[in-house]
């Protein structure tokens, strides 16, 4: 399979998802030996770093080292997984993207788009990733403001927290949080906490809305 190169990657990823530990270790060894052509499997290898089997975790670390992956390759692979993977892999990819600092514009855009995913688990993961992102993720503020009205309370709350973290200088963030707080619905508490985080920039919007 090593000689097969990139065409063999999907089968190896399947082994990582569904195979017993010895097969997962073997698949990781093969991916490591492939080197750069195995880059599409990076998200699956990163997930294997948290495997319950210590041999699999060790093999995953060795595979990443052998593949010679750089930051750009990791981000590209994670973005591909977020946009086109199954829900569990999308969730893992979102979390990992949010932890890679500084957050690139392409990452913020992809996470913002994931807030519209049909899977609530993916939407939650995207909001939480943006919550952990830095101010460079301000481009996601409009999507986060919209997500305050998500049918999933977890998504809405995580979006409120994210707005509190990255929306310090965004009028839209302050206004959306103020509206959510004033409505007194399921997100009111999270919106209030986020407004405290936003601080003074949120005061005018809150006063304006409360005066209506």
DOVEXTOR-303348 format. One record per residue: residue number from 1; residue in three letters; chain; x, y, z of N, C-alpha, C in turn. Coordinates in pm, whole numbers, plus 32768, in hexadecimal, padded with zeros to 4 digits. Each point is the difference from the previous one (the first is absolute). Layout:
<atoms>
     n   res   chain    n_X    n_Y    n_Z   ca_X   ca_Y   ca_Z    c_X    c_Y    c_Z
   NUM   ALA       A      X      Y      Z      X      Y      Z      X      Y      Z
...
</atoms>
This chain:
<atoms>
     n   res   chain    n_X    n_Y    n_Z   ca_X   ca_Y   ca_Z    c_X    c_Y    c_Z
     1   UNK       A   8052   7F87   8000   7FAE   8079   8000   8055   807E   8000
     2   UNK       A   807B   7FF3   8034   8058   8075   8000   801A   802F   7F72
     3   UNK       A   8016   7FA0   7FA6   801C   8023   7F75   7F85   803A   7FBC
     4   UNK       A   7F8A   7FDC   802F   7F85   8031   7FC1   7FF1   8097   8011
     5   UNK       A   803A   8037   806B   7FFC   8090   8015   7F76   8034   8022
     6   UNK       A   7FE2   8078   7FD0   7F85   8046   8025   7F7F   7FB0   7FE9
     7   UNK       A   7FF6   7FB0   7F93   7F84   7FB4   7FEC   7FDE   7FA0   8072
     8   UNK       A   8066   7FD9   804D   7FE8   7FA1   806E   7FD2   8046   8080
     9   UNK       A   8008   8084   8003   7FE3   804A   807C   7F72   7FE8   8035
    10   UNK       A   7F97   8003   7FAB   7F78   7FE9   8035   7FF1   7F7A   8048
    11   UNK       A   803D   7F97   7FC9   7FF8   7F7D   8041   8047   8000   8086
    12   UNK       A   8070   8046   8007   804A   8009   807E   7FB2   8051   8067
    13   UNK       A   7FBE   8069   7FD3   7FAD   8050   805B   7F8D   7FAA   8038
    14   UNK       A   7FC9   7FAB   7FAB   7F94   7FA6   802D   8033   7FA3   806D
    15   UNK       A   807B   7FCE   7FEF   803E   7FAB   8067   800E   804C   8083
    16   UNK       A   8025   807F   7FF7   8011   8051   8079   7F7B   8015   8048
    17   UNK       A   7F94   8009   7FB3   7F7D   8018   803E   7FC3   7F81   803A
    18   UNK       A   8010   7F91   7FB6   7FB3   7F88   8022   8053   7F85   8026
    19   UNK       A   8081   8005   7FE9   8052   7F89   8017   8025   7FEA   8091
    20   UNK       A   8027   7F86   8022   8032   7FE5   8088   8086   8045   8014
    21   UNK       A   8030   8009   807B   807C   8049   801B   8077   7FD8   7FAA
    22   UNK       A   8014   7F7E   7FEA   8076   7FD8   7FB3   7FF8   8031   7F71
    23   UNK       A   7F86   8006   7FC8   7FF1   8033   7F78   8011   8098   7FFC
    24   UNK       A   7FD2   8044   8068   8011   8092   8006   8095   8022   8006
    25   UNK       A   804A   7FB4   8050   8091   8015   8008   8041   7FE9   7F78
    26   UNK       A   7FD8   7F96   7FBD   8039   7FE0   7F7D   7FDE   806D   7F9A
    27   UNK       A   7F84   802F   8002   7FD7   8069   7FA2   8051   807F   8017
    28   UNK       A   8018   8021   807D   804F   8077   8020   8090   7FF1   7FD2
    29   UNK       A   8036   7F89   800E   8089   7FE8   7FD0   8008   8017   7F69
    30   UNK       A   7F9E   7FCA   7FB8   7FFF   800E   7F6E   7FF2   8093   7FD9
    31   UNK       A   7FA9   8049   8044   7FEF   808E   7FE2   8081   804D   8018
    32   UNK       A   8045   7FDE   806B   8080   8041   801B   8066   7FE4   7F95
    33   UNK       A   8004   7F85   7FD1   805F   7FDA   7F98   7FE0   8043   7F7A
    34   UNK       A   7F82   801E   7FEA   7FD8   8043   7F83   8038   808E   7FF9
    35   UNK       A   8005   8043   8072   8030   8089   8001   7F98   8063   7FCF
    36   UNK       A   802A   8060   7FAE   7FA9   806D   7FD4   7F80   7FD2   7FBC
    37   UNK       A   8000   7F96   7FAD   7F83   7FD6   7FBF   7F91   7FD9   8062
    38   UNK       A   8025   7FE8   807E   7F9C   7FD9   8064   7FC0   8078   8045
    39   UNK       A   8020   8079   7FD3   7FCE   807A   8042   7F69   8003   8013
    40   UNK       A   7FAF   7FCD   7FA1   7F6E   8004   8015   7FD3   7FB5   807E
    41   UNK       A   8055   7FA7   8033   7FDB   7FB2   8076   8025   8045   8083
    42   UNK       A   803A   8077   7FF8   802E   8044   807A   7F92   800C   806B
    43   UNK       A   7F84   8028   7FDC   7F9A   8009   8069   7FEA   7F7C   8048
    44   UNK       A   7FFC   7F92   7FB5   7FEB   7F7D   803E   8076   7FDB   805A
    45   UNK       A   8079   8026   7FD6   8077   7FE4   8051   7FFC   8054   8080
    46   UNK       A   7FD4   807C   7FF5   7FF6   8056   8076   7F99   7FC8   8063
    47   UNK       A   7F93   7FCB   7FCC   7F9C   7FC1   8058   803E   7F88   8047
    48   UNK       A   8055   7FB6   7FB8   8040   7F89   803A   805F   8024   8073
    49   UNK       A   802B   807D   8005   8055   802B   8070   7FB5   7FF7   8085
    50   UNK       A   7F7B   7FFC   7FF9   7FAF   7FF7   807B   7FC0   7F77   800F
    51   UNK       A   8032   7F9E   7FB6   7FCA   7F78   8005   800E   7FC6   808D
    52   UNK       A   7FA5   7FA8   8023   8007   7FC1   8084   8071   7F9D   800F
    53   UNK       A   8039   7FD3   7F90   806D   7F9F   8005   8087   8049   7FFA
    54   UNK       A   8058   7FEC   8060   8081   8047   8001   8057   7FE1   7F87
    55   UNK       A   7FF7   7F85   7FCC   804F   7FDE   7F8A   7FD1   8050   7F86
    56   UNK       A   7F7E   8013   7FF7   7FC9   804F   7F90   802B   8092   800D
    57   UNK       A   7FFB   8035   8079   802B   808C   8015   8092   8012   7FDA
    58   UNK       A   8054   7FA2   8029   808F   8009   7FDF   8015   7FF6   7F6A
    59   UNK       A   7FB6   7FA7   7FBF   800D   7FEF   7F6F   7FD2   807D   7FB7
    60   UNK       A   7F99   8043   8035   7FCF   807B   7FC2   8069   806D   8007
    61   UNK       A   8042   800D   8071   8069   8065   800E   8073   7FE3   7FA2
    62   UNK       A   8027   7F81   7FF5   806C   7FDA   7FA5   7FD8   801C   7F6F
    63   UNK       A   7F81   7FE6   7FDF   7FD2   8018   7F78   8008   8093   7FDC
    64   UNK       A   7FD3   8056   805C   8007   8090   7FE6   8090   802E   7FED
    65   UNK       A   8059   7FCC   8054   808D   8024   7FF3   8038   7FD2   7F7A
    66   UNK       A   7FDC   7F86   7FDA   8035   7FC7   7F83   7FC7   8047   7F86
    67   UNK       A   7F84   8030   800B   7FC0   8044   7F8F   803B   808A   7FEB
    68   UNK       A   8049   8032   8063   803F   8083   7FF2   7F9C   806F   7FED
    69   UNK       A   7F90   7FF8   8047   7F96   8062   7FED   8025   8088   8039
    70   UNK       A   7FDE   8069   7FB6   8013   8087   8033   7F77   803C   8022
    71   UNK       A   8001   8073   803A   7F84   803F   802E   7F9D   8013   7F8D
    72   UNK       A   8032   802E   7F8E   7FA7   801B   7F8E   7FBA   7F80   7FD2
    73   UNK       A   804C   7F92   7FFB   7FC6   7F81   7FD4   7F96   7FCF   8062
    74   UNK       A   801C   8011   8081   7FA0   7FD7   8067   7F7F   8050   7FF3
    75   UNK       A   800E   8084   7FF1   7F89   8056   7FF5   7FB0   7FDD   7F84
    76   UNK       A   8044   7FED   7F8F   7FBA   7FDE   7F84   7FB2   7F7F   800F
    77   UNK       A   803E   7F9C   803E   7FBD   7F7F   8012   7F8A   800B   805F
    78   UNK       A   8010   804E   806A   7F92   8011   805F   7F8C   804E   7FC1
    79   UNK       A   8020   8064   7FAE   7F97   804B   7FBC   7FB2   7FA5   7FA2
    80   UNK       A   8048   7FA9   7FB9   7FBD   7FA2   7FA6   7FA4   7FA3   804D
    81   UNK       A   802E   7FD3   8075   7FAE   7FA7   8053   7F86   8049   8036
    82   UNK       A   8011   807E   8027   7F90   804D   8035   7F95   8016   7F95
    83   UNK       A   802C   8014   7F86   7FA1   801F   7F94   7FBF   7F84   7FC5
    84   UNK       A   8047   7F8E   8005   7FCA   7F8C   7FB9   8005   7F7C   8048
    85   UNK       A   8020   8000   8081   8007   7F82   8049   7F7A   7FD7   8039
    86   UNK       A   7FFE   7F8C   8044   7F87   7FDC   8049   7FFF   804E   8083
    87   UNK       A   7F8D   8003   8043   7FEF   8058   8074   806A   7FEC   806D
    88   UNK       A   801F   7F84   8028   8066   7FF0   806A   8087   803C   7FDA
    89   UNK       A   8027   7FED   7F81   8080   8037   7FD4   7FF9   8098   7FF6
    90   UNK       A   7F8E   8034   7FD5   7FEE   8091   7FFA   800D   803E   808C
    91   UNK       A   7FC7   7FBD   8063   8009   8031   808A   8091   8006   802D
    92   UNK       A   804B   7F94   7FE6   808D   7FFC   8026   804E   806C   7FB6
    93   UNK       A   7FE4   800F   7F7E   8049   8062   7FB0   7FE6   808E   8033
    94   UNK       A   7F83   801E   8022   7FDF   8085   8033   804D   801E   8080
    95   UNK       A   8001   7FA0   805B   8047   8015   807E   8094   8017   7FEC
    96   UNK       A   803B   7FB2   7FA6   808F   800E   7FE6   8020   8084   7FBB
    97   UNK       A   7FA9   802A   7FA5   8016   8080   7FBC   7FFB   8074   8063
    98   UNK       A   7FA4   7FF8   805E   7FF5   806A   8063   8077   8009   805D
    99   UNK       A   804A   7F91   800B   8072   7FFD   805C   8082   802D   7FBE
   100   UNK       A   7FFE   800E   7F7B   807A   8028   7FB8   8006   8098   7FF8
   101   UNK       A   8055   803B   8050   800A   8092   8007   807D   8030   7FB5
   102   UNK       A   7FFC   8075   7FC2   7F89   8053   7FF1   7F9F   7FC5   7F9B
   103   UNK       A   7F82   801F   800F   7F9A   7FCB   7FA7   8005   804A   7F7B
   104   UNK       A   800F   7FB6   7F94   8008   803C   7F7B   7F76   802C   7FD2
   105   UNK       A   7FFD   805D   7FA2   7F81   8031   7FCA   7FB1   7F8F   7FC0
   106   UNK       A   8046   7FA7   7FB9   7FBC   7F8F   7FBF   7FC1   7FA4   8067
   107   UNK       A   8041   7FF2   8073   7FCA   7FAC   806B   7F82   803F   803B
   108   UNK       A   8005   8082   801C   7F8B   8045   8037   7F8A   7FF7   7FA0
   109   UNK       A   801B   800E   7F7F   7F95   7FF9   7F9C   7FC2   7F75   7FFC
   110   UNK       A   8055   7F9A   8008   7FCE   7F76   7FFC   7FAF   7FDF   807D
   111   UNK       A   802E   802F   8073   7FB6   7FE9   807C   7F7B   804B   7FFE
   112   UNK       A   8000   8078   7FC9   7F84   804D   7FF5   7F9C   7FB6   7FA6
   113   UNK       A   8032   7FC9   7F91   7FA9   7FB5   7FA6   7FC9   7F83   8044
   114   UNK       A   8051   7FC2   8056   7FD5   7F87   8045   7F91   801B   8065
   115   UNK       A   7FED   807E   8025   7F91   8023   8059   7F7A   7FE8   7FBC
   116   UNK       A   8002   7FEC   7F7E   7F86   7FE1   7FB6   7FF2   7F6E   7FDD
   117   UNK       A   8058   7FAB   8034   7FFB   7F71   7FE2   7F7E   7FC4   8035
   118   UNK       A   7FD0   7F97   7FBF   7F82   7FC3   802B   800F   7FB1   8082
   119   UNK       A   807C   7FDB   8022   8018   7FB6   807C   8015   8062   8074
   120   UNK       A   7FB0   7FF3   8068   800F   805B   8072   8086   7FEB   8045
   121   UNK       A   8035   7F86   7FFE   8082   7FE7   8040   806F   804B   7FB8
   122   UNK       A   7FF5   800B   7F7C   8063   804C   7FB2   7FF1   8095   801D
   123   UNK       A   7F85   802F   8008   7FE9   808F   801D   8036   8024   808B
   124   UNK       A   7FEA   7FA9   8060   8033   8018   8087   8098   8006   7FFD
   125   UNK       A   803E   7FA0   7FBB   8093   7FFB   7FFA   8038   807D   7FBD
   126   UNK       A   7FBD   802F   7F97   802E   8078   7FBA   7FF6   807A   805B
   127   UNK       A   7F91   800D   8048   7FEF   8072   805B   8067   7FFC   8070
   128   UNK       A   8018   7F89   8036   8063   7FF4   806C   808D   801C   7FCD
   129   UNK       A   801C   7FD8   7F84   8083   801D   7FC6   8013   8096   7FF1
   130   UNK       A   7F98   8045   7FD4   8008   8091   7FF3   8008   8043   8088
   131   UNK       A   7FC1   7FC2   8063   8009   8036   8089   8090   7FFF   8030
   132   UNK       A   804C   7F9B   7FD5   808C   7FF3   802A   8060   8047   7FA2
   133   UNK       A   7FCA   803C   7F97   8054   8043   7F9E   8029   808A   8033
   134   UNK       A   8058   803F   7FB6   802E   8084   8028   7FB5   806B   7FB0
   135   UNK       A   801E   8080   8017   7FB5   806A   7FBC   8006   7FFB   7F67
   136   UNK       A   805D   7FB4   7FC8   8007   7FF6   7F6E   7F82   7FC0   7FC7
   137   UNK       A   7FB1   7FC0   8056   7F86   7FBD   7FD4   7F88   805F   7FFB
   138   UNK       A   8019   8082   8003   7F91   8060   7FFE   7FA7   7FF2   7F85
   139   UNK       A   8039   7FCA   7F95   7FB0   7FF0   7F86   7F8B   7FA1   8016
   140   UNK       A   8006   7FB1   806A   7F95   7FA0   801C   7F8D   803E   804F
   141   UNK       A   800C   807F   8028   7F9B   803F   8055   7F74   7FFA   7FC2
   142   UNK       A   7FEC   8020   7F7F   7F79   7FF9   7FC9   7FC2   7F74   800B
   143   UNK       A   804F   7F99   7FE4   7FCD   7F77   800A   7FE1   7FDC   8091
   144   UNK       A   8053   802E   805C   7FE8   7FE4   808E   7F82   8049   8031
   145   UNK       A   7FED   807A   7FD1   7F89   804C   8026   7F82   7FB7   7FD2
   146   UNK       A   8004   7FCB   7F88   7F8F   7FB3   7FCC   7FEB   7F81   8051
   147   UNK       A   806F   7FC2   802B   7FF7   7F82   804A   7FC7   8012   808C
   148   UNK       A   7FF4   807B   802F   7FBF   8018   8082   7F6F   7FD2   7FFF
   149   UNK       A   7FC7   7FF3   7F89   7F75   7FD4   7FF3   7FF7   7F6E   7FD4
   150   UNK       A   8070   7FB7   800A   8001   7F73   7FD9   7F9D   7FB0   8054
   151   UNK       A   7FC4   7F9B   7FC2   7F9F   7FAC   8048   8041   7FB0   8071
   152   UNK       A   8084   7FEC   7FF4   804A   7FBA   8069   802E   8064   8069
   153   UNK       A   7FD8   7FEB   807C   8027   805C   806A   8097   8000   8013
   154   UNK       A   803F   7F8B   7FEE   8092   7FF8   8010   8047   8055   7F98
   155   UNK       A   7FCF   7FFB   7F84   803C   8052   7F95   7FF0   8093   8022
   156   UNK       A   7F88   8027   8029   7FE5   808D   801E   8057   8032   8073
   157   UNK       A   800E   7FAF   8068   8050   8029   8073   8094   800C   7FDB
   158   UNK       A   8031   7F9D   7FB6   808D   8004   7FD7   801A   8078   7FA6
   159   UNK       A   7F9F   8021   7FAB   800E   8074   7FA8   8004   8081   8051
   160   UNK       A   7FAE   8007   8069   8002   8076   8056   8087   8010   8043
   161   UNK       A   8035   7F91   8031   8084   8007   8042   806C   802A   7F9D
   162   UNK       A   7FF6   7FCC   7F85   8062   8023   7F99   7FF9   8095   7FE0
   163   UNK       A   7F87   8034   7FF6   7FF1   8090   7FE5   803D   8053   806F
   164   UNK       A   7FF2   7FD1   807B   803C   8047   8070   8097   8000   7FFA
   165   UNK       A   8039   7F95   7FC5   8092   7FF5   7FF9   803B   804C   7F8A
   166   UNK       A   7FBF   7FF9   7F8C   803E   8038   7F88   7FB9   807D   7FCD
   167   UNK       A   7F93   8027   8041   7FB3   8071   7FCC   8016   8081   8049
   168   UNK       A   8072   800F   8042   8018   8074   8053   7FEE   8085   7FB6
   169   UNK       A   8029   8003   7F82   7FFD   807E   7FB6   7F97   7FFE   7F91
   170   UNK       A   7FA4   7FA0   8007   7F9E   7FF2   7F96   7F77   802E   8030
   171   UNK       A   7FCB   8068   7FC3   7F7C   8033   8026   7F95   7F95   7FEB
   172   UNK       A   800E   7FB2   7F93   7F9F   7F97   7FE4   7FFA   7F9A   8070
   173   UNK       A   8074   7FDD   8036   8005   7F9F   806D   7FB8   8035   807A
   174   UNK       A   801D   807C   8024   7FC1   803C   8076   7F69   800A   7FEF
   175   UNK       A   7FD5   8027   7F89   7F70   800F   7FE7   7FBA   7F79   8006
   176   UNK       A   803C   7F9A   7FC2   7FC3   7F7B   7FFF   7FF6   7FC8   808E
   177   UNK       A   8067   8014   804F   7FFE   7FD1   808A   7F98   804C   8053
   178   UNK       A   7FF9   8082   7FEA   7F9F   8051   804A   7F71   7FD4   7FDF
   179   UNK       A   7FE6   7FE4   7F81   7F7B   7FD3   7FD8   7FDF   7F79   803F
   180   UNK       A   8063   7FA5   7FFF   7FEA   7F7C   803B   7FE5   800B   8096
   181   UNK       A   8047   805A   8042   7FEB   8014   808F   7F76   803A   801C
   182   UNK       A   7FDA   8065   7FB1   7F81   8045   8016   7F89   7FA5   7FE5
   183   UNK       A   800F   7FA1   7FA5   7F92   7FA5   7FE0   7FE1   7FA3   8075
   184   UNK       A   8062   7FEA   8057   7FE8   7FAE   8077   7FE8   7F6D   7FE4
   185   UNK       A   802E   7FCF   7F8F   7FEC   7F74   7FDE   806B   7FA4   8037
   186   UNK       A   8011   7F8F   7FBC   805B   7F98   8031   8092   802C   8000
   187   UNK       A   801F   8067   7FB0   808B   802B   7FF5   801C   807C   8054
   188   UNK       A   7F9C   8030   8046   800D   807F   8048   8076   8000   8061
   189   UNK       A   800E   7F95   804D   806D   7FFA   8062   8089   8003   7FBF
   190   UNK       A   8010   7FB1   7F94   8080   7FFD   7FBA   801C   8086   7FBE
   191   UNK       A   7F96   8041   7FCD   8011   8083   7FC1   802B   8067   8068
   192   UNK       A   7FC6   7FF8   8077   8025   805D   806B   8094   7FF1   8023
   193   UNK       A   802D   7F83   800F   808D   7FE7   8020   805A   8034   7F91
   194   UNK       A   7FD6   7FEC   7F83   8050   802F   7F8F   8006   8098   7FFC
   195   UNK       A   7F92   8041   8021   8000   8092   8003   8061   8035   8069
   196   UNK       A   8008   7FBA   806F   8061   8026   8067   808D   7FF5   7FC7
   197   UNK       A   8017   7F95   7FB1   8084   7FEE   7FC3   801D   806D   7F9A
   198   UNK       A   7F99   8026   7FB3   8012   806A   7F9C   8021   8084   8046
   199   UNK       A   7FBE   8019   8071   801D   8079   804D   7FBD   807C   7FC8
   200   UNK       A   8045   806F   8007   7FC5   8082   7FDE   7FC6   8006   7F73
   201   UNK       A   8040   7FC0   7F99   7FC6   8009   7F7A   7F71   7FCB   7FF8
   202   UNK       A   7FD9   7FA9   805F   7F7A   7FC9   7FFB   7F96   8056   8043
   203   UNK       A   8029   8064   804C   7FA1   8050   804F   7F9F   804F   7FA8
   204   UNK       A   802F   804C   7F9B   7FA2   804F   7FAF   7F95   7FAA   7FBE
   205   UNK       A   802A   7F8E   7FC7   7F9E   7FA9   7FBE   7F9A   7FCC   8064
   206   UNK       A   802F   7FDA   8075   7FA5   7FCB   8066   7F9C   806B   802D
   207   UNK       A   8030   8079   8019   7FA9   806C   802C   7F98   8022   7F95
   208   UNK       A   802C   8000   7F83   7FA5   8020   7F92   7F90   7F9A   7FF6
   209   UNK       A   8024   7F81   800B   7F9C   7F96   7FF2   7FA2   7FFD   8078
   210   UNK       A   8035   8013   8077   7FAC   8000   8078   7FA1   8077   8004
   211   UNK       A   8024   806C   7FBA   7FAD   8078   7FFF   7F87   7FF2   7FA3
   212   UNK       A   8001   7F9A   7FAC   7F92   7FF0   7F9F   7F82   7FCB   8045
</atoms>
